[in-house]
Amino acid sequence: MPSNRNQPKSNENNQLLSLIPWSIIIVLILFVNITNSQNNYYNEVHDYGLIVPDKWIPVPQEVLSYATSNFEGGFFLESGKEAIGLIKTPYFLHMYFNRPELQNYSLEEIGRQLSRGMQREFSKVTYQYLGVSGFTEDQMLIDQNRKTIFFYFTVSSYPQNLRVAQAYFRSHNGLLSIACYAYQHEFELYHDTFNSIFRSAQVDIDYNSEENVRLRQEEFEKRQAEIERLQREADIEFERMQVLVKERRRKNIIIYSILAVFTILGTVLVVRRNRRRKSIKSDKIRLDKSFKETAQTSAASSEVAKITRPPTTQPQYTSLGNLIKELGIKPSQKNTTATFVKTIGLVSVLVVIIYSAIEPFISASRHYREGDPYVRSFISFIVVSGILWLAYKVYFHGRVLEQTVKTSEKLNDTRKPLLYLRSFKDDNPGYTLKKYLKGIVIPYYFNKVLFPPEEALMKALDPIGPLIAIGQPGEQNPDIGADRFYSDPEGLKWQKDVSRMLEVANVVILRAGTTWGLKWEFHKTFKEVDPENILIYVDLKKRKYNSFIKNFHEWTKIDLPDSKNFKFKRPFFIYFDENKGTTIKRIRSPFLRRRTYQADTSPFLYALRPVYERLKVVWREPHINRQSVIVVALLVILGVLIFFIVFLMYGIGAL
């Protein structure tokens, strides 16, 4: 009986045991189906990957290029519905942005930039869990752990409102973008599938592998070791250089002490010589003044030198100083340090030249012999050239300050002035580095920079009278050349001052220019002044000269010579006769009568000879320059030697 009661239970156990193999088979089949239902996708170019769901196939490249040009790949459900662009929904697209500079920005900043590119305003929400569920449309979700930015929005321009879930994954050198698309009414069906795609996405797969991490760590350690080695070598070299600098400093102290003594002695000698010259000049001016007063007294007593003048409303011209007081204009401020600054610059030039001469003897020490000799010579040349430029600049500034002293000395001059009108743009901009470098290549230009043409023009006209001009408002120091006087720039007072100067001027020199600011000056001059007393100074290129003659005809209705009708070679003067006919006089002189290392007045003297003759002022021909004679003699001797050498060579060959 007991055995009969246990019989049903044993049958049930046997049935359960018989079901175990079938259950195992079913589990294996399900596992295989699950594992086979997903495919791994890996992009070797940009080092990222993801898991593609089952029955999702790649989007053909021709279809992808037709539908969109932004993404580089994608997958869609084979049994899905056909969407715009021959891609079936649902589908997802992916692409990679190579932007290493994004490492400098936070995820919030990148998300705001992306939202502006989408032309949408996304509200930020706190991240709760991975996926695109849990937040509504037009929101931005940020995962700081995975460095991911999610967007969820609807594109209403498509039929049936195409809904998009898009994610950006930041890697070490860019961004991976994955965008999942489905129609709004079926989006919830594929919600979990899209979540699985986003969860499976990985960037920097190979970059973050153990092997690559180990290699980068080893490379970092090597660089650190190399930096430490270089630092130790730099410390050793620094200590060695400290010793060399101390040795060099001791030697330089001795050299600079000697140079300082010579500089002080030279400065004292030059100052004493200038004081002696100044005292002689002041005595001469005082004697000339007393002589003129005596002559005027005798002439008044004998009533011999009476001059009748037509009645005029303007005061009679007596001296340049009285004219300045009458007009209420100011001369340039006298600077008493001009001689000192000029002397310092000249002595500095001599010191640099002396140092350049003794520098090879200094370089005979051991630490100077180290290194490339060509590099050392080049560096020395650059340093000496820079110091020489500064010294010449100081010397030139001293000459500029000296101009104020000369202007103040001419205020008592009773001769009628010569007026110089020009554009402020034609003023000499000073001794710049560009001019210095150009002067090294072209020595003639070097002399022209130190002694500008306006200074030569002023000295050439000095026997006739002082050359005056209106100064540029606001300038600190006047240019070297004509004596500057400063009028009130507000209103039209400067025009009244120029009109008064035109009345008393013996000669008016107009400098040709292309600016329209000269229109009033040219028009006023040819209206008020006799054409025989007008000169135009031309120092323009041929193209600008052609533009000038067109403007000049509009201003004065006078035709100037066309550049096609004569051999154009600047600079030159244009003279006018009583009928406003023109004559060109080139500014040139014989080679032997030119001056170097000073203002070359000889070309202007030859060009201005008609002015001397018309005003009945004695014109003296410039003296022959000894330096030019020596240069010509050396060239002749060199030519004779070359001739004899060639003759001897041909003679030996003939023998």
C-alpha positions as CSV (number, residue, x, y, z in Angstrom):
1,M,0.0,0.0,0.0
2,P,2.7,2.5,0.7
3,S,4.3,1.8,-2.7
4,N,1.0,2.5,-4.4
5,R,0.5,5.9,-2.6
6,N,4.0,7.1,-3.8
7,Q,3.5,6.0,-7.4
8,P,1.9,9.3,-8.6
9,K,4.6,11.5,-7.0
10,S,7.4,9.5,-8.7
11,N,5.7,9.8,-12.1
12,E,5.5,13.6,-11.7
13,N,9.3,13.7,-10.9
14,N,10.0,11.6,-13.9
15,Q,8.1,14.0,-16.1
16,L,9.9,17.0,-14.7
17,L,13.3,15.3,-15.3
18,S,12.3,14.7,-18.9
19,L,11.5,18.4,-19.4
20,I,15.0,19.6,-18.3
21,P,16.9,18.8,-21.6
22,W,14.2,20.5,-23.6
23,S,14.3,23.6,-21.4
24,I,18.1,23.7,-21.8
25,I,17.8,23.5,-25.5
26,I,15.2,26.3,-25.6
27,V,17.4,28.5,-23.4
28,L,20.4,27.9,-25.7
29,I,18.3,28.7,-28.7
30,L,17.1,32.0,-27.1
31,F,20.6,32.9,-26.1
32,V,21.9,32.3,-29.6
33,N,19.1,34.3,-31.1
34,I,19.8,37.2,-28.6
35,T,23.5,37.1,-29.3
36,N,22.9,37.0,-33.1
37,S,20.3,39.7,-33.0
38,Q,22.9,42.4,-32.5
39,N,26.0,43.3,-34.6
40,N,29.0,45.2,-33.6
41,Y,30.0,48.3,-35.7
42,Y,33.5,49.8,-35.4
43,N,35.0,52.8,-37.2
44,E,38.7,52.4,-37.4
45,V,39.3,55.9,-38.8
46,H,37.8,57.7,-35.8
47,D,38.1,54.9,-33.2
48,Y,34.4,54.6,-32.1
49,G,31.9,51.8,-32.1
50,L,28.3,50.8,-31.3
51,I,25.9,47.8,-31.4
52,V,23.5,47.6,-34.3
53,P,20.1,46.0,-33.4
54,D,18.9,42.9,-35.3
55,K,17.4,43.3,-38.7
56,W,18.9,46.8,-39.1
57,I,20.9,47.1,-42.3
58,P,23.4,49.8,-43.4
59,V,22.1,52.7,-45.4
60,P,23.6,52.5,-49.0
61,Q,26.1,55.2,-49.7
62,E,24.3,56.6,-52.7
63,V,21.1,56.8,-50.7
64,L,22.9,58.5,-47.8
65,S,24.5,61.1,-50.1
66,Y,21.1,61.7,-51.7
67,A,19.3,62.1,-48.5
68,T,21.8,64.1,-46.5
69,S,25.4,65.2,-46.8
70,N,26.2,65.7,-43.2
71,F,26.4,62.1,-41.9
72,E,29.0,59.6,-42.9
73,G,27.0,56.4,-42.2
74,G,23.8,54.9,-40.8
75,F,21.4,51.9,-40.3
76,F,17.7,51.5,-40.8
77,L,15.1,48.8,-40.0
78,E,14.8,46.6,-43.1
79,S,11.0,46.1,-42.5
80,G,10.4,49.8,-41.7
81,K,8.4,52.4,-43.5
82,E,9.9,54.4,-46.4
83,A,10.7,58.0,-45.4
84,I,12.0,61.1,-47.1
85,G,15.2,60.4,-49.1
86,L,14.6,56.6,-49.7
87,I,15.6,55.8,-46.1
88,K,13.1,53.7,-44.2
89,T,12.1,54.6,-40.6
90,P,13.1,54.0,-38.0
91,Y,16.8,54.7,-38.8
92,F,19.8,56.3,-37.2
93,L,22.8,58.2,-38.7
94,H,26.3,58.8,-37.3
95,M,29.2,61.0,-38.1
96,Y,32.4,62.2,-36.4
97,F,33.6,65.8,-35.9
98,N,37.4,66.1,-35.7
99,R,37.7,69.1,-33.3
100,P,40.6,68.8,-30.7
101,E,40.0,72.3,-29.5
102,L,36.7,71.2,-27.9
103,Q,38.7,69.8,-25.0
104,N,39.0,73.4,-23.7
105,Y,35.2,73.8,-23.4
106,S,32.8,72.3,-20.9
107,L,29.8,70.1,-22.0
108,E,27.4,73.0,-21.2
109,E,29.3,75.4,-23.5
110,I,29.4,72.8,-26.3
111,G,25.7,72.1,-25.9
112,R,24.8,75.7,-26.1
113,Q,26.9,76.1,-29.3
114,L,25.2,73.0,-30.8
115,S,21.7,74.3,-30.0
116,R,22.5,77.6,-31.7
117,G,23.6,75.6,-34.8
118,M,20.2,73.8,-34.7
119,Q,18.5,77.2,-34.3
120,R,16.6,76.0,-31.3
121,E,16.4,76.9,-27.6
122,F,16.9,73.8,-25.5
123,S,16.2,73.9,-21.8
124,K,18.7,72.1,-19.6
125,V,17.6,69.3,-17.3
126,T,19.4,67.3,-14.6
127,Y,20.7,63.9,-15.8
128,Q,19.0,61.0,-14.0
129,Y,19.9,57.9,-15.9
130,L,21.3,56.9,-19.3
131,G,19.0,57.1,-22.2
132,V,16.7,59.5,-23.9
133,S,13.6,58.7,-21.9
134,G,12.5,60.8,-18.9
135,F,12.5,64.2,-20.4
136,T,10.2,66.1,-22.8
137,E,10.8,67.7,-26.2
138,D,13.2,70.6,-26.7
139,Q,15.4,69.8,-23.8
140,M,19.1,69.2,-23.4
141,L,20.4,66.3,-21.2
142,I,24.1,66.2,-20.1
143,D,25.8,63.1,-18.8
144,Q,29.1,64.2,-17.1
145,N,30.2,60.6,-16.5
146,R,30.1,59.5,-20.1
147,K,30.7,63.1,-21.4
148,T,27.5,62.9,-23.5
149,I,25.0,65.5,-24.6
150,F,21.4,64.4,-25.5
151,F,18.8,66.3,-27.6
152,Y,15.2,65.4,-28.1
153,F,13.0,67.4,-30.5
154,T,10.5,67.1,-33.4
155,V,11.1,68.3,-37.0
156,S,7.7,69.6,-37.9
157,S,8.7,70.4,-41.5
158,Y,8.6,66.7,-42.4
159,P,5.3,64.9,-42.9
160,Q,3.8,63.3,-39.8
161,N,6.3,65.2,-37.6
162,L,9.6,63.3,-37.7
163,R,10.9,63.0,-34.1
164,V,14.7,63.0,-33.4
165,A,16.7,61.7,-30.5
166,Q,20.3,62.9,-30.9
167,A,23.4,62.4,-28.8
168,Y,26.9,63.8,-28.9
169,F,29.8,61.8,-27.3
170,R,33.0,63.7,-26.6
171,S,36.3,62.0,-27.3
172,H,39.9,63.1,-26.9
173,N,39.9,64.9,-30.3
174,G,36.3,65.5,-31.3
175,L,32.7,64.6,-31.1
176,L,30.7,61.6,-32.2
177,S,27.1,62.4,-33.3
178,I,24.3,59.7,-33.4
179,A,20.8,60.8,-34.4
180,C,17.9,58.4,-34.2
181,Y,14.8,59.2,-36.4
182,A,11.2,57.9,-36.2
183,Y,7.7,59.3,-36.9
184,Q,6.0,60.7,-33.9
185,H,3.2,58.2,-33.8
186,E,5.6,55.2,-33.8
187,F,8.5,56.7,-31.8
188,E,7.5,55.0,-28.5
189,L,7.7,51.6,-30.2
190,Y,11.4,52.0,-30.8
191,H,12.2,53.9,-27.7
192,D,14.1,51.0,-26.0
193,T,15.9,50.3,-29.3
194,F,17.2,53.8,-29.4
195,N,18.2,53.6,-25.8
196,S,20.2,50.4,-26.4
197,I,22.0,52.2,-29.4
198,F,23.0,55.1,-27.2
199,R,24.1,52.8,-24.3
200,S,26.3,50.8,-26.6
201,A,28.1,53.8,-28.2
202,Q,31.7,54.1,-27.2
203,V,34.5,56.5,-28.3
204,D,38.3,56.2,-27.9
205,I,38.1,52.4,-27.8
206,D,41.6,51.8,-29.0
207,Y,42.9,55.0,-27.5
208,N,41.9,53.9,-24.0
209,S,43.2,50.4,-24.4
210,E,45.7,49.2,-21.8
211,E,48.5,49.0,-24.3
212,N,48.0,52.5,-25.6
213,V,47.6,53.9,-22.1
214,R,50.9,52.1,-21.1
215,L,52.7,53.5,-24.2
216,R,51.5,57.0,-23.5
217,Q,52.6,56.7,-19.9
218,E,56.1,55.5,-21.0
219,E,56.3,58.4,-23.5
220,F,55.4,60.9,-20.8
221,E,58.0,59.5,-18.4
222,K,60.6,59.7,-21.1
223,R,59.8,63.3,-21.8
224,Q,59.9,64.1,-18.1
225,A,63.3,62.5,-17.8
226,E,64.5,64.4,-20.9
227,I,63.2,67.7,-19.4
228,E,65.0,67.0,-16.1
229,R,68.2,66.2,-18.0
230,L,68.0,69.4,-20.0
231,Q,67.3,71.3,-16.8
232,R,70.5,69.9,-15.2
233,E,72.5,70.8,-18.3
234,A,71.0,74.3,-18.3
235,D,71.9,74.8,-14.6
236,I,75.5,73.7,-15.3
237,E,75.7,76.0,-18.3
238,F,74.2,78.9,-16.3
239,E,76.8,78.5,-13.6
240,R,79.5,78.5,-16.3
241,M,78.1,81.6,-18.0
242,Q,78.0,83.3,-14.6
243,V,81.7,82.9,-14.3
244,L,82.3,84.1,-17.9
245,V,80.0,87.1,-17.3
246,K,82.0,88.1,-14.3
247,E,85.3,87.8,-16.2
248,R,83.8,89.8,-19.1
249,R,82.4,92.5,-16.7
250,R,85.8,93.1,-15.2
251,K,87.3,93.6,-18.7
252,N,84.5,95.8,-19.9
253,I,84.7,98.0,-16.8
254,I,88.3,98.8,-17.8
255,I,87.4,99.4,-21.4
256,Y,84.3,101.5,-20.7
257,S,86.2,103.6,-18.1
258,I,88.8,104.5,-20.8
259,L,86.0,105.3,-23.3
260,A,84.2,107.4,-20.6
261,V,87.3,109.4,-20.0
262,F,87.8,110.1,-23.7
263,T,84.1,111.0,-24.0
264,I,84.2,113.5,-21.2
265,L,87.4,115.1,-22.5
266,G,85.9,115.2,-26.0
267,T,82.6,116.7,-24.7
268,V,84.5,119.4,-22.7
269,L,86.6,120.3,-25.7
270,V,83.6,120.6,-28.1
271,V,81.6,122.6,-25.6
272,R,84.5,125.0,-25.1
273,R,84.9,125.4,-28.8
274,N,81.2,126.0,-29.3
275,R,81.2,128.7,-26.6
276,R,84.2,130.4,-28.2
277,R,82.4,130.4,-31.6
278,K,79.2,131.6,-30.0
279,S,81.0,134.5,-28.3
280,I,82.7,135.4,-31.6
281,K,79.4,135.3,-33.4
282,S,77.6,137.4,-30.8
283,D,80.4,140.0,-31.0
284,K,80.0,140.1,-34.8
285,I,76.3,140.6,-34.5
286,R,76.7,143.4,-32.0
287,L,79.3,145.1,-34.3
288,D,77.0,144.8,-37.3
289,K,74.1,146.2,-35.3
290,S,76.1,149.2,-34.2
291,F,77.3,149.7,-37.7
292,K,73.8,149.7,-39.1
293,E,72.6,152.2,-36.4
294,T,75.4,154.5,-37.2
295,A,74.7,154.3,-40.9
296,Q,71.0,155.0,-40.4
297,T,71.8,158.0,-38.2
298,S,74.1,159.5,-40.7
299,A,71.6,158.9,-43.5
300,A,68.9,160.6,-41.5
301,S,71.0,163.5,-40.7
302,S,72.1,164.0,-44.4
303,E,68.6,163.3,-45.7
304,V,70.1,161.3,-48.5
305,A,68.5,157.9,-48.1
306,K,64.8,158.9,-48.2
307,I,62.5,156.3,-49.8
308,T,59.0,157.2,-50.9
309,R,56.5,154.5,-50.5
310,P,52.9,154.4,-51.8
311,P,50.2,154.8,-49.1
312,T,49.1,151.5,-47.7
313,T,46.8,150.3,-44.9
314,Q,49.2,147.7,-43.8
315,P,52.1,148.6,-41.4
316,Q,55.5,149.0,-43.1
317,Y,57.8,145.9,-42.8
318,T,60.8,146.6,-40.6
319,S,62.0,143.2,-39.4
320,L,61.0,139.6,-39.0
321,G,60.4,140.0,-35.3
322,N,58.0,143.0,-35.8
323,L,56.1,141.0,-38.5
324,I,55.6,138.2,-36.0
325,K,54.3,140.6,-33.3
326,E,52.0,142.2,-35.9
327,L,50.5,138.9,-36.9
328,G,50.4,137.6,-33.3
329,I,52.0,134.3,-34.3
330,K,54.5,132.4,-32.3
331,P,58.0,131.3,-33.3
332,S,59.3,127.9,-32.3
333,Q,60.4,127.8,-28.7
334,K,64.1,128.3,-28.2
335,N,65.9,125.2,-26.8
336,T,69.1,125.9,-24.9
337,T,70.1,122.2,-24.8
338,A,70.5,122.0,-28.6
339,T,74.3,122.2,-28.5
340,F,74.6,119.7,-25.6
341,V,72.3,117.1,-27.3
342,K,74.1,117.5,-30.6
343,T,77.5,117.1,-28.9
344,I,76.4,114.0,-27.0
345,G,75.2,112.5,-30.3
346,L,78.4,113.3,-32.1
347,V,80.6,112.0,-29.3
348,S,78.4,108.8,-29.1
349,V,79.0,108.2,-32.8
350,L,82.8,108.6,-32.3
351,V,82.7,106.2,-29.2
352,V,80.8,103.5,-31.2
353,I,83.3,103.8,-34.1
354,I,86.3,103.5,-31.7
355,Y,84.7,100.6,-29.9
356,S,84.1,98.9,-33.3
357,A,87.8,99.3,-34.1
358,I,89.1,97.8,-30.8
359,E,86.4,95.1,-30.6
360,P,88.5,92.4,-32.4
361,F,91.2,92.8,-29.8
362,I,88.6,92.3,-27.0
363,S,87.4,89.1,-28.7
364,A,90.8,87.5,-28.3
365,S,89.9,86.1,-24.8
366,R,88.9,82.4,-24.5
367,H,85.2,82.7,-24.0
368,Y,84.9,85.0,-27.0
369,R,86.5,82.4,-29.2
370,E,83.7,79.9,-28.5
371,G,80.9,79.5,-31.0
372,D,80.6,80.2,-34.7
373,P,82.8,83.2,-35.7
374,Y,80.3,84.1,-38.5
375,V,77.4,84.2,-36.1
376,R,79.4,86.2,-33.6
377,S,80.5,88.7,-36.3
378,F,76.9,89.1,-37.5
379,I,75.6,89.7,-34.0
380,S,78.3,92.2,-33.3
381,F,77.4,94.0,-36.6
382,I,73.7,94.1,-35.6
383,V,74.5,95.5,-32.1
384,V,76.9,98.1,-33.3
385,S,74.6,99.2,-36.1
386,G,71.7,99.6,-33.6
387,I,73.8,101.6,-31.2
388,L,75.1,103.7,-34.1
389,W,71.5,104.4,-35.2
390,L,70.6,105.6,-31.7
391,A,73.7,107.8,-31.6
392,Y,72.9,109.3,-35.0
393,K,69.3,109.8,-33.9
394,V,70.5,111.8,-30.8
395,Y,72.7,113.8,-33.1
396,F,69.9,114.5,-35.5
397,H,67.6,115.5,-32.6
398,G,70.3,118.0,-31.5
399,R,70.3,119.5,-35.0
400,V,66.5,119.8,-34.8
401,L,66.7,121.6,-31.5
402,E,69.4,123.8,-33.0
403,Q,66.9,125.0,-35.6
404,T,65.0,126.8,-32.8
405,V,68.1,128.7,-31.8
406,K,68.7,129.8,-35.4
407,T,65.1,131.0,-35.7
408,S,65.3,133.2,-32.6
409,E,68.5,134.7,-33.9
410,K,66.8,135.8,-37.2
411,L,64.0,137.8,-35.5
412,N,66.1,141.0,-35.8
413,D,66.8,140.5,-39.5
414,T,65.6,143.5,-41.5
415,R,65.7,141.8,-44.9
416,K,62.4,140.8,-46.6
417,P,61.7,137.2,-46.0
418,L,61.1,134.4,-48.6
419,L,57.9,132.5,-48.0
420,Y,57.9,128.7,-48.3
421,L,54.4,127.1,-48.7
422,R,54.0,123.3,-48.7
423,S,51.8,120.5,-47.5
424,F,52.4,119.3,-44.0
425,K,52.8,115.8,-45.4
426,D,56.0,116.9,-47.2
427,D,57.7,117.7,-43.9
428,N,60.7,115.6,-43.0
429,P,59.5,112.9,-40.6
430,G,62.8,112.7,-38.9
431,Y,65.7,110.3,-38.7
432,T,63.8,107.0,-38.7
433,L,65.1,103.4,-38.7
434,K,63.9,102.8,-42.3
435,K,65.9,105.8,-43.5
436,Y,69.0,104.6,-41.6
437,L,68.8,101.1,-43.1
438,K,68.3,102.7,-46.6
439,G,71.3,105.0,-45.9
440,I,73.6,102.0,-45.1
441,V,72.8,100.5,-48.6
442,I,72.9,103.9,-50.4
443,P,75.6,106.2,-48.9
444,Y,74.3,109.2,-50.9
445,Y,70.9,108.8,-49.3
446,F,72.5,108.6,-45.9
447,N,73.9,112.2,-46.4
448,K,70.5,113.3,-47.7
449,V,68.7,112.1,-44.6
450,L,71.1,113.8,-42.1
451,F,70.9,117.0,-44.2
452,P,67.5,117.2,-45.8
453,P,66.9,119.2,-49.0
454,E,64.9,121.9,-47.2
455,E,68.0,122.8,-45.2
456,A,70.0,123.1,-48.3
457,L,67.3,125.3,-49.9
458,M,67.3,127.5,-46.8
459,K,71.1,127.9,-46.8
460,A,71.1,128.6,-50.5
461,L,68.6,131.5,-50.1
462,D,70.2,132.8,-46.9
463,P,72.1,135.6,-48.7
464,I,68.8,136.9,-50.1
465,G,66.8,136.7,-46.9
466,P,65.3,134.4,-44.2
467,L,63.2,131.5,-45.5
468,I,60.0,131.3,-43.4
469,A,57.0,128.9,-43.3
470,I,53.9,128.2,-41.3
471,G,54.6,125.4,-38.8
472,Q,52.3,122.4,-38.3
473,P,50.1,122.9,-35.3
474,G,51.0,120.7,-32.4
475,E,54.5,119.6,-33.4
476,Q,57.0,119.6,-30.6
477,N,60.1,120.4,-32.6
478,P,60.4,122.1,-36.0
479,D,62.0,120.5,-39.1
480,I,65.4,121.4,-40.2
481,G,65.1,124.1,-42.9
482,A,62.8,127.0,-43.1
483,D,62.0,129.0,-39.9
484,R,58.6,127.8,-38.6
485,F,56.0,130.2,-37.1
486,Y,52.8,128.9,-35.6
487,S,49.5,130.5,-36.2
488,D,46.1,129.8,-34.5
489,P,44.7,126.7,-36.3
490,E,41.1,127.6,-35.4
491,G,39.1,129.7,-37.9
492,L,40.7,131.4,-40.9
493,K,43.4,133.3,-39.0
494,W,46.1,131.3,-40.7
495,Q,44.9,132.5,-44.1
496,K,45.1,136.1,-43.0
497,D,48.7,135.5,-41.7
498,V,49.7,133.8,-45.0
499,S,48.1,136.8,-47.0
500,R,50.2,139.2,-45.0
501,M,53.3,137.2,-45.5
502,L,52.6,137.1,-49.3
503,E,52.6,140.9,-49.2
504,V,56.0,141.3,-47.6
505,A,57.8,138.3,-49.2
506,N,60.5,138.9,-51.8
507,V,60.0,135.4,-53.3
508,V,57.3,132.7,-52.8
509,I,58.3,129.1,-53.2
510,L,55.5,126.6,-53.6
511,R,56.2,123.0,-53.2
512,A,54.3,120.7,-55.5
513,G,52.0,118.2,-53.9
514,T,48.9,116.1,-54.6
515,T,46.8,117.1,-51.5
516,W,43.8,119.3,-52.0
517,G,44.9,121.4,-49.0
518,L,47.2,123.3,-51.3
519,K,44.3,124.6,-53.4
520,W,43.8,127.9,-51.4
521,E,47.6,128.6,-51.1
522,F,48.2,128.2,-54.9
523,H,45.1,130.2,-55.8
524,K,45.9,133.0,-53.4
525,T,49.6,133.2,-54.4
526,F,49.0,133.5,-58.1
527,K,46.2,136.1,-57.4
528,E,48.2,138.4,-55.1
529,V,51.9,137.9,-56.1
530,D,53.7,138.8,-59.3
531,P,54.4,135.6,-61.3
532,E,58.1,136.5,-61.6
533,N,58.4,136.2,-57.8
534,I,56.9,132.7,-57.7
535,L,58.8,129.4,-57.9
536,I,57.4,125.9,-57.8
537,Y,59.7,123.3,-56.2
538,V,59.0,119.9,-57.7
539,D,60.3,116.7,-56.0
540,L,57.6,114.2,-57.2
541,K,57.6,111.0,-59.1
542,K,56.4,111.2,-62.7
543,R,52.9,109.7,-61.9
544,K,52.3,112.1,-59.1
545,Y,53.6,115.1,-61.2
546,N,51.0,114.3,-63.9
547,S,48.3,114.3,-61.2
548,F,49.7,117.6,-59.8
549,I,49.6,119.5,-63.1
550,K,45.9,118.6,-63.6
551,N,45.1,119.9,-60.1
552,F,47.2,123.0,-60.7
553,H,45.2,123.8,-63.8
554,E,42.0,123.6,-61.9
555,W,43.3,125.8,-59.1
556,T,45.0,128.6,-61.2
557,K,43.9,128.0,-64.8
558,I,47.6,127.9,-65.8
559,D,49.2,125.1,-67.8
560,L,52.4,123.5,-66.6
561,P,54.9,121.6,-68.8
562,D,53.8,118.0,-69.4
563,S,56.2,115.3,-68.4
564,K,56.1,114.0,-72.0
565,N,57.5,117.2,-73.4
566,F,60.8,117.2,-71.6
567,K,63.2,114.7,-70.0
568,F,61.6,114.2,-66.6
569,K,64.2,114.0,-63.9
570,R,63.5,115.3,-60.4
571,P,64.0,117.6,-58.6
572,F,63.6,120.9,-60.4
573,F,62.2,124.4,-60.2
574,I,59.5,125.9,-62.4
575,Y,60.0,129.7,-63.1
576,F,57.2,132.0,-64.4
577,D,57.6,135.1,-66.5
578,E,55.3,138.2,-66.5
579,N,53.0,136.4,-69.0
580,K,52.9,133.3,-66.8
581,G,55.1,131.4,-69.2
582,T,57.1,128.5,-67.6
583,T,60.7,127.6,-67.6
584,I,62.2,124.5,-66.0
585,K,65.5,124.7,-64.1
586,R,67.0,121.4,-62.9
587,I,68.5,121.2,-59.4
588,R,71.9,119.9,-60.2
589,S,75.6,120.9,-60.0
590,P,79.0,119.7,-61.2
591,F,80.3,116.7,-59.4
592,L,83.5,118.4,-58.1
593,R,81.4,121.2,-56.5
594,R,79.1,118.9,-54.5
595,R,79.3,118.8,-50.7
596,T,79.4,115.7,-48.5
597,Y,78.8,115.4,-44.7
598,Q,76.9,118.7,-44.8
599,A,73.9,120.3,-46.5
600,D,74.7,120.3,-50.2
601,T,73.7,123.8,-51.3
602,S,75.5,123.7,-54.6
603,P,72.6,122.3,-56.7
604,F,70.2,124.8,-55.3
605,L,72.6,127.7,-55.9
606,Y,72.9,126.8,-59.6
607,A,69.1,126.4,-59.9
608,L,68.4,129.7,-58.0
609,R,70.8,131.8,-59.9
610,P,68.0,133.6,-61.8
611,V,66.5,134.7,-58.4
612,Y,69.9,136.2,-57.4
613,E,70.2,138.1,-60.6
614,R,66.7,139.5,-60.6
615,L,67.0,140.7,-57.0
616,K,70.5,142.0,-57.7
617,V,72.1,139.9,-55.0
618,V,75.7,138.8,-55.6
619,W,75.8,135.2,-56.7
620,R,79.0,133.3,-55.8
621,E,79.8,130.0,-57.5
622,P,80.4,127.1,-55.0
623,H,84.0,126.1,-54.3
624,I,85.4,122.9,-55.6
625,N,85.1,120.1,-53.0
626,R,88.5,118.6,-52.1
627,Q,86.9,115.2,-51.2
628,S,85.4,115.0,-54.7
629,V,88.8,115.8,-56.3
630,I,90.4,113.1,-54.2
631,V,87.7,110.6,-55.3
632,V,88.2,111.5,-59.0
633,A,91.9,111.3,-58.7
634,L,91.7,107.8,-57.1
635,L,89.4,106.6,-59.8
636,V,91.8,108.0,-62.5
637,I,94.8,106.3,-60.8
638,L,92.8,103.0,-60.6
639,G,91.8,103.2,-64.2
640,V,95.5,103.8,-65.3
641,L,96.6,100.8,-63.2
642,I,94.0,98.6,-64.7
643,F,95.0,99.8,-68.2
644,F,98.7,99.0,-67.5
645,I,97.8,95.6,-66.1
646,V,95.8,94.7,-69.1
647,F,98.4,96.0,-71.4
648,L,101.2,94.0,-69.7
649,M,99.0,90.8,-69.8
650,Y,98.4,91.2,-73.5
651,G,102.0,92.1,-74.0
652,I,103.3,89.0,-72.3
653,G,100.8,86.9,-74.3
654,A,102.1,88.4,-77.5
655,L,105.7,87.6,-76.6
